[in-house]
Structure formats: structure tokens, C-alpha cells
């Protein structure tokens, strides 16, 4: 090849939309275990819904509105793991062990604090939280009562879940996603077995119904936490430290993590509040059949959402480690290749969503015909949005891999509260549209979200090496 051709190839390489196959092979090596873990978790959730659905629409609705509230807590724990993970991945790229240890400490300490506060809230006032999600009628009172029983019992799983999330996400941050996959698979199997025994009282076990589902979750989370601590001691990863030094915190480092992640906490909280608002609005468009049907649809959608953590993990590990090693130009190229590949993931997920609607009568046969119609409709709407949502997840992943969390404020706070929330309230008050139409039209606001994110990424505030500062 001539020198001229080599120069042209070098100039055009950074502009390629899709990367070489060996790049995607590396990405898939990280993504596939995460996708499998998400698939198993989603299948367990689906089995949970299948078993609880046999108790009737009201009890299934109670469990699912409780889990919709619990989702807020799960997002907070995820944000804690992501915040520490940004620095853990970059310090891994810089081969800075102390930085990795401090990142892991941040996850454990902040996750534990958040889980203890939420546990207290669920024990003291679950009815107040749940009543915000349903209509004030006879059915609503029954749904709240069942949801409160479930929430009080399942809240004992929150602290183990926070610790497991901290350890599992840290293994993914250093490029070892198979460990959390294996541990979580074991916990998922335990959860399913526990559900079979305790929901219906099989083989002489007590029939505890929604409380049985909660107890099975608590047992599974405790087993998961124990397994993670055993693996942590056996593998001794670079981020591991002795438990006696848990409070040996580097205040300067923690301040740096907070300064970079505070806006991420703000934006994610704003997003989850907006999702809770839209859930409350569409739940009020009917009785238990609406709540149960939408919840069943989302349990199927969670199987499709397995691409989101896969995209985020690949982006954080690959782009974050590259930036942490000081290879900024290479980081730019890899970020673009991941965003392009995410759209392909989304198209595949759309096809899977359309196929999955055929299984609704089989999986949710115990639900009413009206609830099943709602389930099929919401799955189709979610599927249509999946390519867009995959790209949006990749955009967020790229920004956060370089510590740029301001984009989240612009997108999740700016666009959501200027367009999405007003549109949702307007539709709910001015139209008689059903829950699926309300959700689908309001979610058109995700198009300007993607455009704002693309505009912001071009400023390249994310192209930075965080390890030099911390």
C-alpha cells in the first residue's frame, strides 16, 4: 500500500460509523454475559408474574405496583454502582489499584446507606406510597392492601441486594461479567423454587401468596450476597479490601466522585420520578385489569431490556478504560462504534418484541381477556421504541464513561419536564385514550431526547481522563 493510501486510510478511520469485527467481538464478550444475566433475571420476573397472576388481577396488581415503587430504589442503587464504576473502570485503565479500591468502597457505603433508609420507609408507610399509584375506589383499596403486605416483607432483601449489586457491578467494571452471571443465575433458580413452594404452599409448605413471593425474594438475595462474598475472597480482585478498612475513606476521592456523579443522581432520580408519574397516570385509566395488564406487559419487556445493561457495561469498560489509559482519540472512535452497534441491537429487540406477543395467552392465561389485550398492546409499543432507547442508552454510557454527567440533566430533566410530563398530564386530562395510547404518545418526547444527547456529545466534554485528577 502506498504512503498516500495509508494516509487516507488513517484520516478516514476515525470517521467510520461501524468498527472492525474484532472490536465488536470484544464488546460482545462483555455484553453477552450481562445479557444472559438480565435474561435470567427477566425470566424469573416473568415466572413470578405467572405464579402471582394465578391469585387474580387484584393481587397481581398489588405486587406489581409495589415493584413499581421499589423500582425507584433499584434505580438509586444502580446509580451508586454506575457512579463508582465510572472511576473503577478508568482507574483500571490507569492500573491504579488504590483508585479501584476507593471506587468499590464508595459503592458499598453509599449503597448500604440508601438501602437502610428505604427499608425504614417501606416498613413505616408502604400504604402512603402505594396509594399514589392507583385510583381511589374499592379495587384500589384491595390493591394497596396486597401491595403493602408484599412491600413490608420484601424490604428485608434491600440491604443484601445493595451489597450484591456493588460486588457484581465491580466485577463487570474490570471486565469479568461471567462471575455475576453465574452467581445471579443461582439466586434466580433459588427464587423460582422458593416461589413454587411459598406462593401456593406446594409439598406441605405454607400457602403465603404475595408474602410468599416476597420471602422467596429475600432468601434468594441472601444466598446471592453470601455467594458474592465467597467469590470475592476466593478471587481477590484488585478492588477488594479487608472488611475492617471499610471506613478508610479517601475524602478527596469521595468528593471527586460526588462532584462528577451528583448530576447523575439528580438526572436519574428525575427520570424515575417521571416514569412513576406516567405509571400512576395510566394505572388510573381502568381497574385491576389495566394495572395487571400493563404490569404483565412490562414483565415481558424486561426480557427485551437485557440489551440496556449490556450496552452500558460494554461502553463503561471499553470506553472508560481507554480514556483512563490516556488514549483519547481511540476512545472517540470506540464510542461512535458502540452507538452505531446499539441501533442494530435495538432492531433485533423490536423483532423479538413482536414475536413475544404470541406467548401472552400461554404465559398470562389466568388474567382476564381485557388484561391480556392491554399486555399485547404495550409490548408492541415498547418494541417500536427499542431501537431509539438502545441508542439513547449508548449515548448516556459514552457521556458517563468520561465523567460527563451534565448531559443527563439536560436530557432527563430538561426534555422530560418540559415536554414529557406536561404532555402526559395533558393527554390524561383532555382525552379518553387508553393506558397504552397515553404511554405511547407521551414517549414521543424521547426523540428530542436523542437529538439533544447527540448535540451535547459533539461538544466532547466526555473526552477526558479522570484518573489524572483523582
Backbone torsions as a table, in degrees:
resi	resn	phi	psi	omega
1	UNK	NA	135.7	-177.9
2	UNK	-71.8	162.6	178.6
3	UNK	-62.6	-36.1	179.8
4	UNK	-63.7	-44.8	179.8
5	UNK	-65.5	-38.8	177.3
6	UNK	-62.1	-41.2	-180.0
7	UNK	-65.1	-42.2	178.8
8	UNK	-63.5	-39.7	180.0
9	UNK	-65.7	-39.5	178.7
10	UNK	-66.3	-35.2	179.6
11	UNK	-71.6	-36.5	-176.9
12	UNK	-82.3	-22.1	-176.3
13	UNK	-57.0	-44.9	-179.0
14	UNK	-65.8	-16.2	-176.3
15	UNK	-94.3	-2.5	-179.0
16	UNK	-65.5	135.6	179.6
17	UNK	-74.3	-44.1	179.6
18	UNK	-108.2	143.0	-179.0
19	UNK	-86.3	177.7	177.7
20	UNK	-70.0	162.8	-176.6
21	UNK	-61.9	-37.0	-178.1
22	UNK	-64.3	-27.6	175.3
23	UNK	-67.3	-46.9	-180.0
24	UNK	-68.9	-28.4	175.1
25	UNK	-64.7	-42.1	176.3
26	UNK	-64.2	-41.6	179.9
27	UNK	-64.2	-42.5	-178.9
28	UNK	-67.7	-32.0	177.8
29	UNK	-61.9	-30.5	175.4
30	UNK	-85.7	-37.0	-172.1
31	UNK	-76.6	-39.9	-173.5
32	UNK	-61.1	-46.7	176.6
33	UNK	-60.5	-36.7	178.5
34	UNK	-67.0	-40.6	178.0
35	UNK	-64.7	-40.9	178.3
36	UNK	-63.7	-41.4	177.8
37	UNK	-62.4	-44.0	178.5
38	UNK	-65.3	-37.7	179.0
39	UNK	-63.2	-45.2	-180.0
40	UNK	-64.1	-43.7	177.5
41	UNK	-60.9	-42.5	179.1
42	UNK	-65.7	-38.7	178.4
43	UNK	-64.9	-39.3	177.3
44	UNK	-63.3	-42.0	177.1
45	UNK	-61.8	-39.3	178.4
46	UNK	-65.2	-42.6	177.3
47	UNK	-63.7	-41.1	176.4
48	UNK	-56.1	-47.8	-179.1
49	UNK	-65.0	-37.4	178.4
50	UNK	-62.2	-44.2	-179.0
51	UNK	-69.9	-43.5	-179.2
52	UNK	-69.5	-31.2	179.7
53	UNK	-59.1	-29.3	178.4
54	UNK	-66.9	-13.3	178.1
55	UNK	-85.9	-7.2	179.9
56	UNK	111.2	163.2	-175.8
57	UNK	-60.1	-43.1	-174.1
58	UNK	-65.7	-42.8	-179.0
59	UNK	-71.1	-38.4	175.7
60	UNK	-64.2	-41.4	178.5
61	UNK	-62.1	-39.3	179.1
62	UNK	-61.7	-45.9	178.5
63	UNK	-62.4	-40.8	-174.4
64	UNK	-76.9	-32.6	174.6
65	UNK	-71.4	-30.0	174.0
66	UNK	-62.9	-42.7	179.2
67	UNK	-70.1	-26.8	174.8
68	UNK	-66.7	-37.9	175.0
69	UNK	-69.7	-43.3	179.5
70	UNK	-61.7	-25.2	179.0
71	UNK	-60.3	-32.5	177.1
72	UNK	-60.7	-45.3	178.5
73	UNK	-64.0	-42.1	-179.4
74	UNK	-62.5	-35.8	177.0
75	UNK	-65.4	-40.4	178.4
76	UNK	-61.1	-44.5	178.5
77	UNK	-63.4	-39.5	178.1
78	UNK	-63.5	-39.6	179.1
79	UNK	-64.7	-41.1	176.8
80	UNK	-58.8	-44.8	-179.8
81	UNK	-65.9	-39.6	178.9
82	UNK	-67.0	-41.0	-178.8
83	UNK	-61.4	-48.4	176.4
84	UNK	-68.0	-32.9	-178.3
85	UNK	-66.9	-32.5	176.9
86	UNK	-56.8	-46.6	-177.6
87	UNK	-77.9	-34.0	179.5
88	UNK	-63.6	-43.0	-180.0
89	UNK	-66.3	-43.3	-179.2
90	UNK	-67.6	-39.2	178.2
91	UNK	-69.9	-28.8	172.9
92	UNK	-62.9	-44.1	177.8
93	UNK	-62.5	-32.7	178.7
94	UNK	-86.8	-1.9	-178.8
95	UNK	58.3	41.8	-179.8
96	UNK	-107.0	98.6	-175.5
97	UNK	-65.6	-42.2	-178.6
98	UNK	-62.2	-38.5	176.6
99	UNK	-63.0	-37.2	177.3
100	UNK	-66.1	-42.1	179.7
101	UNK	-62.9	-45.7	-179.9
102	UNK	-64.1	-35.8	177.4
103	UNK	-63.5	-42.2	179.7
104	UNK	-66.9	-40.4	176.9
105	UNK	-59.8	-42.1	179.1
106	UNK	-56.7	-46.0	179.8
107	UNK	-60.0	-49.0	-176.2
108	UNK	-63.8	-47.3	-175.8
109	UNK	-67.3	-50.2	-177.1
110	UNK	-69.1	-37.4	177.7
111	UNK	-64.0	-40.0	179.3
112	UNK	-65.9	-42.5	179.5
113	UNK	-62.2	-46.9	-179.1
114	UNK	-61.9	-41.7	-176.8
115	UNK	-69.4	-36.3	178.6
116	UNK	-67.2	-39.9	178.6
117	UNK	-65.3	-42.2	-178.8
118	UNK	-71.1	-34.9	175.9
119	UNK	-58.1	-45.4	179.9
120	UNK	-62.6	-40.4	179.9
121	UNK	-64.0	-42.4	-179.3
122	UNK	-69.0	-29.9	178.1
123	UNK	-75.4	-35.2	-172.0
124	UNK	-89.4	-37.7	-171.2
125	UNK	-144.7	52.3	179.6
126	UNK	-67.4	-34.6	-178.4
127	UNK	-61.9	-38.8	-179.5
128	UNK	-63.9	-38.7	178.1
129	UNK	-68.6	-46.4	-173.5
130	UNK	-70.7	-31.8	-178.0
131	UNK	-65.4	-19.1	177.4
132	UNK	-72.2	-16.2	-170.3
133	UNK	-99.7	-8.2	-174.7
134	UNK	-134.0	164.2	178.0
135	UNK	-70.5	153.8	-177.7
136	UNK	-90.1	77.9	176.7
137	UNK	-140.3	-174.2	-177.7
138	UNK	-60.1	-44.1	178.5
139	UNK	-63.2	-39.4	179.7
140	UNK	-61.1	-39.6	179.1
141	UNK	-64.6	-40.0	178.7
142	UNK	-66.5	-40.2	179.4
143	UNK	-63.7	-44.7	180.0
144	UNK	-62.5	-41.0	-178.7
145	UNK	-62.7	-45.0	178.8
146	UNK	-67.0	-40.3	179.5
147	UNK	-64.1	-37.7	179.9
148	UNK	-66.8	-40.6	176.8
149	UNK	-59.4	-44.5	-179.7
150	UNK	-66.5	-44.8	-173.9
151	UNK	-65.1	-42.0	179.6
152	UNK	-61.5	-40.2	-178.2
153	UNK	-73.0	-43.3	-174.2
154	UNK	-74.5	-17.3	-178.1
155	UNK	-63.4	-18.9	177.5
156	UNK	-70.6	-9.0	178.5
157	UNK	-90.7	-7.1	-170.3
158	UNK	-68.9	-43.9	-179.5
159	UNK	-66.1	-48.0	174.7
160	UNK	-57.5	-37.2	-180.0
161	UNK	-65.2	-40.2	179.6
162	UNK	-63.9	-42.3	179.4
163	UNK	-67.1	-41.8	178.8
164	UNK	-64.1	-40.7	178.8
165	UNK	-62.1	-40.1	179.8
166	UNK	-62.8	-45.1	-177.5
167	UNK	-72.6	-47.8	-177.8
168	UNK	-61.8	-44.3	180.0
169	UNK	-65.7	-31.2	179.6
170	UNK	-69.2	-37.3	173.8
171	UNK	-63.0	-39.3	176.6
172	UNK	-65.9	-36.3	-178.6
173	UNK	-63.9	-25.4	178.5
174	UNK	-100.1	13.7	175.0
175	UNK	83.3	24.8	178.2
176	UNK	-122.5	68.5	-176.0
177	UNK	-76.3	-12.0	-177.7
178	UNK	-69.9	-29.4	-179.2
179	UNK	-64.4	-53.9	177.0
180	UNK	-62.7	-28.8	176.3
181	UNK	-60.8	-49.2	-177.5
182	UNK	-66.8	-43.5	-178.6
183	UNK	-65.3	-45.7	-178.3
184	UNK	-68.2	-30.9	176.0
185	UNK	-62.6	-45.0	177.4
186	UNK	-60.7	-42.2	179.2
187	UNK	-65.5	-37.8	179.6
188	UNK	-64.7	-41.4	177.8
189	UNK	-62.8	-42.7	178.5
190	UNK	-62.3	-39.4	179.5
191	UNK	-63.2	-44.1	-179.4
192	UNK	-64.2	-44.3	178.4
193	UNK	-62.5	-43.4	179.0
194	UNK	-61.2	-40.3	176.7
195	UNK	-59.9	-44.4	-177.0
196	UNK	-61.8	-38.2	179.6
197	UNK	-74.5	-46.3	-164.2
198	UNK	-94.5	-25.7	179.9
199	UNK	-70.0	-47.4	-176.1
200	UNK	-107.3	-4.0	178.4
201	UNK	74.2	42.0	-179.9
202	UNK	-72.2	150.1	176.5
203	UNK	53.8	39.5	175.5
204	UNK	85.6	-3.0	177.2
205	UNK	-71.2	155.8	179.0
206	UNK	-67.8	141.4	176.7
207	UNK	-83.7	104.8	-174.0
208	UNK	-110.0	-6.1	176.8
209	UNK	54.0	-122.8	-173.3
210	UNK	-66.2	-32.4	177.0
211	UNK	-67.5	-34.9	176.8
212	UNK	-62.3	-39.7	176.6
213	UNK	-61.8	-39.0	179.6
214	UNK	-68.0	-44.0	-179.4
215	UNK	-63.3	-39.1	177.4
216	UNK	-60.8	-38.4	177.9
217	UNK	-65.6	-43.1	179.8
218	UNK	-61.3	-45.7	179.6
219	UNK	-60.9	-44.3	-179.0
220	UNK	-63.1	-40.6	-179.7
221	UNK	-67.4	-37.6	178.0
222	UNK	-65.7	-42.6	177.3
223	UNK	-63.5	-40.7	179.4
224	UNK	-62.3	-46.1	179.8
225	UNK	-61.2	-45.3	179.1
226	UNK	-60.9	-41.7	179.5
227	UNK	-64.5	-40.2	179.7
228	UNK	-63.8	-40.5	179.4
229	UNK	-67.0	-35.6	176.7
230	UNK	-64.5	-45.4	179.2
231	UNK	-64.5	-38.5	180.0
232	UNK	-60.2	-42.3	179.5
233	UNK	-72.3	-34.8	-177.4
234	UNK	-74.5	-41.9	-175.6
235	UNK	-85.3	-27.7	-178.9
236	UNK	48.3	61.3	177.7
237	UNK	-66.2	166.3	-174.9
238	UNK	-61.6	-27.0	-177.5
239	UNK	-85.0	-5.7	-176.7
240	UNK	-69.0	148.3	174.7
241	UNK	-145.1	164.5	179.1
242	UNK	-73.4	139.3	-175.0
243	UNK	-59.0	-28.1	-179.7
244	UNK	-66.4	-18.8	-178.2
245	UNK	-100.3	18.3	-175.7
246	UNK	-56.7	-33.3	-177.7
247	UNK	-100.3	15.9	173.0
248	UNK	-81.2	71.0	-172.3
249	UNK	-91.3	135.0	172.9
250	UNK	-84.4	104.3	-173.8
251	UNK	-61.0	-37.4	179.3
252	UNK	-64.6	-41.4	179.6
253	UNK	-66.0	-45.4	179.0
254	UNK	-60.8	-38.8	177.2
255	UNK	-62.5	-38.4	178.3
256	UNK	-65.5	-43.0	178.9
257	UNK	-63.6	-43.6	179.7
258	UNK	-63.5	-41.7	-178.2
259	UNK	-64.3	-33.8	179.0
260	UNK	-83.0	-27.0	-171.0
261	UNK	-106.4	-9.7	-176.4
262	UNK	-60.2	-40.1	178.8
263	UNK	-69.2	-29.0	176.3
264	UNK	-68.2	-41.4	174.2
265	UNK	-58.4	-45.0	-178.5
266	UNK	-62.9	-47.8	-176.6
267	UNK	-68.0	-41.1	-179.9
268	UNK	-67.9	-38.3	177.1
269	UNK	-64.7	-41.6	177.7
270	UNK	-62.2	-40.1	179.8
271	UNK	-65.1	-47.2	-176.1
272	UNK	-68.7	-31.6	175.1
273	UNK	-65.2	-40.8	178.2
274	UNK	-64.3	-38.3	177.6
275	UNK	-67.0	-36.4	177.8
276	UNK	-67.4	-37.6	178.4
277	UNK	-63.8	-47.4	-178.9
278	UNK	-65.6	-34.3	177.0
279	UNK	-64.1	-44.4	178.4
280	UNK	-62.6	-37.7	-179.6
281	UNK	-66.6	-46.2	-178.0
282	UNK	-77.4	-24.0	175.0
283	UNK	-64.2	-27.1	-178.6
284	UNK	-83.1	1.7	178.9
285	UNK	-87.4	18.6	179.5
286	UNK	172.5	-168.9	-179.8
287	UNK	-97.4	-146.0	-177.2
288	UNK	-62.1	-29.7	-179.0
289	UNK	-65.7	-33.5	177.2
290	UNK	-70.2	-49.2	-179.5
291	UNK	-61.1	-46.2	-178.9
292	UNK	-67.1	-41.7	-179.2
293	UNK	-64.9	-44.1	177.7
294	UNK	-65.6	-41.5	179.7
295	UNK	-63.2	-41.0	178.5
296	UNK	-64.0	-41.3	178.0
297	UNK	-62.0	-39.9	179.2
298	UNK	-70.4	-29.7	177.2
299	UNK	-67.1	-33.7	173.7
300	UNK	-71.6	-42.0	-179.8
301	UNK	-60.5	-32.9	179.2
302	UNK	-60.6	-28.2	175.0
303	UNK	-67.6	-35.1	-179.6
304	UNK	-76.6	-26.7	-177.9
305	UNK	-74.2	3.5	179.4
306	UNK	-60.5	-20.0	179.4
307	UNK	-72.0	-25.0	-175.0
308	UNK	-66.6	-55.1	177.7
309	UNK	-63.7	-28.7	177.3
310	UNK	-64.9	-45.2	178.3
311	UNK	-63.3	-44.7	-177.6
312	UNK	-66.3	-40.5	179.0
313	UNK	-65.4	-46.8	179.7
314	UNK	-60.2	-42.9	-179.1
315	UNK	-65.0	-46.1	-177.5
316	UNK	-63.9	-45.4	-177.1
317	UNK	-70.3	-49.2	-173.6
318	UNK	-74.4	-53.9	-178.2
319	UNK	-71.0	-42.7	-179.6
320	UNK	-61.5	-46.1	179.8
321	UNK	-65.5	-36.8	179.3
322	UNK	-65.3	-44.3	177.9
323	UNK	-66.7	-39.8	179.4
324	UNK	-63.2	-28.1	177.0
325	UNK	-82.3	0.0	177.8
326	UNK	84.7	9.9	-179.1
327	UNK	-94.7	77.3	-171.0
328	UNK	-71.4	-42.5	178.8
329	UNK	-63.3	-40.9	177.6
330	UNK	-64.5	-36.4	177.4
331	UNK	-63.3	-39.4	177.2
332	UNK	-59.3	-46.7	-178.4
333	UNK	-64.3	-45.6	-178.1
334	UNK	-64.2	-35.8	177.8
335	UNK	-62.9	-43.1	179.8
336	UNK	-65.5	-39.7	-179.6
337	UNK	-65.6	-37.7	179.1
338	UNK	-68.0	-42.1	-180.0
339	UNK	-63.0	-40.0	177.5
340	UNK	-65.6	-43.2	179.3
341	UNK	-65.4	-28.2	-178.4
342	UNK	-65.4	-31.8	178.8
343	UNK	-66.1	-39.1	176.8
344	UNK	-62.0	-42.9	175.5
345	UNK	-56.5	-43.2	-177.6
346	UNK	-64.7	-39.1	178.9
347	UNK	-65.2	-41.1	176.3
348	UNK	-62.1	-37.7	178.9
349	UNK	-68.6	-35.9	176.6
350	UNK	-59.8	-46.3	179.0
351	UNK	-62.1	-40.6	178.9
352	UNK	-64.1	-36.4	179.6
353	UNK	-63.7	-44.6	-179.3
354	UNK	-62.9	-40.2	179.3
355	UNK	-66.9	-37.5	-174.3
356	UNK	-65.5	-22.6	-179.3
357	UNK	-63.1	-24.4	-179.7
358	UNK	-69.5	-19.1	-177.7
359	UNK	-91.9	-4.2	-176.7
360	UNK	-58.1	-47.8	-179.9
361	UNK	-62.1	-29.8	-179.6
362	UNK	-75.0	-47.2	-174.8
363	UNK	-77.0	-39.4	-175.4
364	UNK	-115.4	38.8	-179.9
365	UNK	-62.9	-22.6	179.9
366	UNK	-78.4	-13.2	177.3
367	UNK	-80.1	159.2	177.6
368	UNK	-66.6	161.6	179.0
369	UNK	-60.4	-37.2	179.1
370	UNK	-64.4	-41.8	178.7
371	UNK	-65.6	-38.4	179.1
372	UNK	-65.8	-37.0	177.5
373	UNK	-63.4	-41.9	177.1
374	UNK	-62.0	-41.6	-178.9
375	UNK	-60.3	-49.7	-178.9
376	UNK	-62.1	-40.6	-176.6
377	UNK	-66.5	-43.6	-177.4
378	UNK	-69.6	-31.6	176.9
379	UNK	-63.1	-43.2	179.6
380	UNK	-63.1	-45.0	-179.6
381	UNK	-62.4	-45.1	178.7
382	UNK	-61.1	-42.3	179.9
383	UNK	-59.1	-40.6	-179.9
384	UNK	-61.9	-33.3	-178.3
385	UNK	-83.4	-12.2	-170.8
386	UNK	-60.0	-43.4	177.3
387	UNK	-57.5	-41.0	178.8
388	UNK	-65.8	-43.3	-178.6
389	UNK	-67.2	-34.0	177.4
390	UNK	-64.6	-43.4	177.2
391	UNK	-62.7	-42.3	-179.9
392	UNK	-63.0	-39.6	176.5
393	UNK	-62.7	-41.0	178.5
394	UNK	-65.5	-39.1	178.0
395	UNK	-62.4	-44.1	176.9
396	UNK	-63.7	-41.1	-179.9
397	UNK	-61.4	-42.5	179.1
398	UNK	-63.1	-47.6	-178.4
399	UNK	-60.3	-44.7	-176.0
400	UNK	-73.7	-28.1	178.4
401	UNK	-60.5	-28.5	177.4
402	UNK	-101.8	11.0	177.1
403	UNK	81.1	10.4	179.3
404	UNK	-89.6	98.9	-178.2
405	UNK	-104.2	-1.5	178.1
406	UNK	-67.3	-30.2	-179.9
407	UNK	-58.6	-37.4	179.4
408	UNK	-61.7	-36.2	178.5
409	UNK	-66.0	-44.4	179.9
410	UNK	-62.1	-41.3	-174.3
411	UNK	-83.9	-56.7	-173.5
412	UNK	-75.4	-28.7	179.0
413	UNK	-97.2	-52.5	-177.3
414	UNK	-59.9	-65.7	-176.1
415	UNK	-65.1	-42.6	-176.5
416	UNK	-61.5	-46.0	-173.7
417	UNK	-88.7	-12.6	174.7
418	UNK	-90.5	-34.9	-174.6
419	UNK	-113.7	-56.1	-168.6
420	UNK	-64.8	-54.1	-176.6
421	UNK	-63.8	-47.9	176.7
422	UNK	-59.0	-39.2	179.6
423	UNK	-64.2	-41.8	-179.4
424	UNK	-63.3	-44.9	179.3
425	UNK	-65.9	-39.1	179.4
426	UNK	-63.1	-44.0	179.7
427	UNK	-64.2	-41.5	-177.0
428	UNK	-68.1	-30.7	-176.3
429	UNK	-92.2	-31.5	-171.6
430	UNK	-101.2	-9.3	-178.2
431	UNK	-129.2	166.7	175.1
432	UNK	-108.3	20.8	-178.4
433	UNK	-60.4	150.5	178.7
434	UNK	-73.4	176.7	-175.7
435	UNK	-63.0	-36.8	-178.1
436	UNK	-69.6	-44.0	178.6
437	UNK	-63.9	-41.1	178.5
438	UNK	-57.5	-47.6	-179.5
439	UNK	-65.0	-47.9	-174.4
440	UNK	-63.1	-43.2	-179.6
441	UNK	-69.8	-43.2	-179.4
442	UNK	-62.6	-33.0	-177.5
443	UNK	-74.9	-3.3	172.4
444	UNK	-60.2	-18.0	177.5
445	UNK	-64.1	-14.9	178.3
446	UNK	-71.2	-17.8	175.9
447	UNK	-66.9	-52.5	174.4
448	UNK	-63.1	-27.1	174.8
449	UNK	-57.7	-47.6	-178.4
450	UNK	-65.0	-39.1	179.9
451	UNK	-66.8	-41.7	177.6
452	UNK	-64.3	-41.4	179.2
453	UNK	-62.7	-42.4	179.6
454	UNK	-63.3	-42.2	178.3
455	UNK	-61.8	-42.4	-177.3
456	UNK	-68.7	-40.4	-178.7
457	UNK	-61.7	-30.1	179.0
458	UNK	-64.6	-19.8	177.0
459	UNK	-73.3	-17.1	175.4
460	UNK	59.2	35.0	172.1
461	UNK	-68.8	-16.8	-179.8
462	UNK	-84.8	-11.6	-176.9
463	UNK	-83.6	82.3	-176.5
464	UNK	-152.2	154.2	177.4
465	UNK	-101.4	107.8	-176.5
466	UNK	-75.6	-22.2	-173.9
467	UNK	-68.7	-25.9	-178.7
468	UNK	-69.1	-28.8	179.2
469	UNK	-83.0	-37.9	-175.2
470	UNK	-95.7	NA	NA
